[in-house]
Amino acid sequence: MQDDRPLIVMLEDDHDRIARFSAVLSNGYRFLFWRTAHDFIANFPQIPTPQLIALDHDLFVDHPGDPDPGDGRDVSRYLSTVPPVAPVLIHSTNSLAAESMLYQLRDSGWVVDRISPIGEDWIEADWFPFACAFQFRNSAR
């Protein structure tokens, strides 16, 4: 049986955020996430076309010996080399890096916006409604 729910793909390393994103997306969306830039880039060409791409910038390791996870700029640099397939929503507390990602993607023809993760319930109260409206507004492009 084919799952026809819209697909959202995400670069996010924080376990708590991943659980919260999963909770808000579980009813109406399919959701794939990668915790490292390398994994996102390696898997992106093989996935079905997403309705939305969500990117964090600052990625951290779980343990001191873990390999470097890269960052959101690695992913935005990669995406800027491929044709735009979905709107991109950046969520990062690192405002300078988020702006850099935003302009790199815009300059490459991607539809992109950003939302600041402010407050304890920003995923549920701010990100989710914004992401739904953003992907809906840009789905006809």
Salt bridges, closest charged atoms under 4 A:
ASP3 OD2 - ARG5 NH2 2.69
GLU12 OE1 - ARG17 NH1 3.36
GLU12 OE1 - HIS91 NE2 2.79
ASP16 OD2 - ARG20 NH1 3.65
ASP56 OD2 - ARG17 NH1 3.47
ASP58 OD1 - HIS57 ND1 2.51
ASP62 OD1 - HIS15 NE2 3.43
ASP62 OD2 - ARG35 NH1 2.89
ASP71 OD2 - HIS57 NE2 3.70
ASP74 OD1 - ARG77 NH1 3.06
GLU99 OE2 - ARG114 NH1 3.11
GLU124 OE1 - ARG20 NH2 2.88
